């Protein structure tokens, strides 16, 4: 009788442990699927946002103030009626320098397919006194310029940038490796 009770206890412990493992695996699988869907959605939105394609033009003075100039071209086959652009500039060796500038459309702005808009933003928090202007190669002065679209309305659909974060990416890799 004691042997049966002992075997019953062991079986109960084993089943409890197996149930806990199944729950953990189910939870991990659910989170893995959530992260994969988030990553896929992020990539799909980025593809839409990249249809307003940016290109660095130059850094130059206007009224004794340095500005960064970028052009954004509508690479879609639809009109863009709402957009938001972002330009950042900083020194390559120090992300804490520089600044970020956001520019958006007004109600009258429409960018037809293959048309472009010029976006200029004031350059701040960078020592430019020893630079020769206009600057067409920012790397010459150890500068990095990043430009992208973070909001776009194509036809009736609006897309906003959201990032698949480094934390999400790390968690996804961890789940995929287990």
C-alpha positions as CSV (number, residue, x, y, z in Angstrom):
1,X,0.0,0.0,0.0
2,X,2.8,2.4,0.9
3,X,4.4,1.6,-2.4
4,X,1.2,2.5,-4.3
5,X,1.0,5.8,-2.4
6,X,4.6,6.5,-3.1
7,X,4.1,5.8,-6.8
8,X,0.9,7.9,-6.8
9,X,2.9,10.8,-5.3
10,X,5.7,10.5,-7.9
11,X,3.1,10.4,-10.7
12,X,1.4,13.5,-9.3
13,X,4.7,15.4,-9.0
14,X,5.6,14.3,-12.6
15,X,2.2,15.3,-14.0
16,X,2.4,18.7,-12.2
17,X,6.0,19.2,-13.5
18,X,4.9,18.2,-17.1
19,X,1.9,20.5,-16.9
20,X,4.2,23.4,-15.8
21,X,6.5,22.7,-18.7
22,X,3.6,22.6,-21.1
23,X,2.3,25.9,-19.8
24,X,5.8,27.5,-20.1
25,X,6.2,26.2,-23.6
26,X,2.7,27.5,-24.6
27,X,3.5,30.9,-23.1
28,X,6.8,31.0,-24.9
29,X,5.2,29.9,-28.2
30,X,2.5,32.6,-27.8
31,X,5.2,35.3,-27.1
32,X,7.3,34.1,-30.0
33,X,4.3,34.4,-32.3
34,X,3.5,37.9,-31.0
35,X,7.1,39.0,-31.6
36,X,7.2,37.5,-35.1
37,X,3.9,39.3,-36.0
38,X,5.2,42.6,-34.5
39,X,8.4,42.2,-36.5
40,X,6.5,41.5,-39.7
41,X,4.1,44.4,-39.2
42,X,7.1,46.7,-38.5
43,X,8.8,45.7,-41.8
44,X,5.5,46.1,-43.8
45,X,5.0,49.6,-42.4
46,X,8.7,50.5,-43.1
47,X,8.2,49.4,-46.7
48,X,5.3,51.9,-47.0
49,X,7.2,54.7,-45.3
50,X,10.2,54.1,-47.5
51,X,8.1,55.0,-50.5
52,X,8.8,58.6,-49.6
53,X,12.5,58.1,-50.2
54,X,15.0,60.5,-48.6
55,X,18.4,61.7,-49.9
56,X,20.9,64.0,-48.4
57,X,21.7,67.1,-50.5
58,X,24.0,69.4,-48.6
59,X,24.7,71.5,-45.5
60,X,24.9,75.2,-46.3
61,X,24.4,78.6,-44.8
62,X,21.2,80.7,-45.1
63,X,21.1,84.0,-43.4
64,X,24.3,83.1,-41.4
65,X,22.7,79.9,-40.1
66,X,23.7,76.4,-41.2
67,X,20.9,74.2,-42.6
68,X,20.8,70.6,-43.6
69,X,19.0,70.0,-46.9
70,X,17.4,66.7,-47.9
71,X,15.0,65.8,-50.7
72,X,12.2,63.3,-50.4
73,X,10.8,61.6,-53.5
74,X,7.4,59.9,-53.8
75,X,8.3,56.5,-55.1
76,X,4.8,55.2,-54.9
77,X,2.1,55.2,-57.6
78,X,-0.3,57.1,-55.3
79,X,-0.4,60.8,-54.2
80,X,1.1,61.5,-50.7
81,X,-1.2,64.0,-49.0
82,X,0.2,63.7,-45.4
83,X,3.8,63.1,-44.5
84,X,6.2,63.5,-41.6
85,X,10.0,63.5,-42.1
86,X,12.8,63.4,-39.6
87,X,16.4,64.5,-40.1
88,X,19.1,63.9,-37.5
89,X,22.7,64.9,-37.5
90,X,25.5,64.1,-35.0
91,X,29.2,63.5,-34.8
92,X,30.0,59.9,-35.7
93,X,31.9,59.3,-32.5
94,X,29.3,60.9,-30.2
95,X,25.6,60.3,-30.5
96,X,25.0,62.9,-27.7
97,X,26.0,65.7,-30.1
98,X,23.8,67.2,-32.7
99,X,20.1,67.4,-33.0
100,X,16.9,66.1,-34.6
101,X,14.4,67.9,-36.7
102,X,10.9,66.8,-37.7
103,X,9.0,68.4,-40.6
104,X,5.5,67.6,-41.7
105,X,3.1,68.5,-44.4
106,X,0.5,71.2,-44.4
107,X,-3.1,70.7,-45.6
108,X,-2.4,71.9,-49.1
109,X,0.6,69.7,-49.7
110,X,0.3,66.9,-52.2
111,X,3.3,65.0,-53.6
112,X,2.4,63.3,-56.8
113,X,4.2,60.0,-57.9
114,X,7.9,60.7,-58.7
115,X,7.6,64.3,-57.4
116,X,9.8,65.5,-54.6
117,X,9.9,67.9,-51.7
118,X,12.9,69.8,-50.3
119,X,13.2,69.7,-46.5
120,X,15.6,71.9,-44.7
121,X,16.4,71.9,-41.0
122,X,18.6,74.2,-39.0
123,X,21.9,72.5,-37.8
124,X,22.3,72.9,-34.1
125,X,24.7,71.7,-31.3
126,X,27.6,71.0,-33.7
127,X,30.7,73.1,-33.9
128,X,30.7,74.2,-37.5
129,X,33.2,77.1,-37.3
130,X,36.1,75.2,-38.9
131,X,33.9,73.7,-41.7
132,X,34.0,74.8,-45.3
133,X,30.5,75.3,-46.8
134,X,28.6,74.0,-48.7
135,X,29.2,70.5,-47.4
136,X,28.2,67.6,-49.7
137,X,30.1,64.9,-47.9
138,X,29.3,65.1,-44.1
139,X,31.7,62.2,-43.4
140,X,34.6,64.6,-44.2
141,X,33.7,66.4,-41.0
142,X,32.9,63.2,-39.1
143,X,29.2,63.9,-39.3
144,X,26.4,61.4,-39.8
145,X,23.1,62.6,-41.3
146,X,20.1,60.3,-41.0
147,X,16.8,61.1,-42.8
148,X,13.6,59.1,-43.1
149,X,9.8,59.3,-43.4
150,X,8.0,58.5,-40.1
151,X,4.4,59.2,-41.3
152,X,2.8,58.9,-44.7
153,X,-0.7,58.8,-46.1
154,X,-1.0,56.9,-49.4
155,X,-4.5,57.2,-50.8
156,X,-6.8,56.5,-47.9
157,X,-4.3,54.6,-45.8
158,X,-2.0,56.2,-43.2
159,X,1.1,54.6,-41.9
160,X,3.1,55.6,-38.8
161,X,6.6,54.4,-37.9
162,X,6.9,52.2,-34.9
163,X,10.0,50.4,-34.1
164,X,10.7,46.7,-33.5
165,X,12.9,47.6,-30.5
166,X,16.3,46.2,-29.7
167,X,14.7,44.7,-26.6
168,X,12.1,42.9,-28.8
169,X,14.8,41.8,-31.2
170,X,16.9,40.4,-28.3
171,X,13.9,38.5,-26.8
172,X,13.0,37.1,-30.3
173,X,16.5,35.8,-30.8
174,X,16.4,34.2,-27.3
175,X,13.1,32.5,-28.0
176,X,14.3,31.3,-31.4
177,X,17.5,29.8,-29.9
178,X,15.6,27.8,-27.3
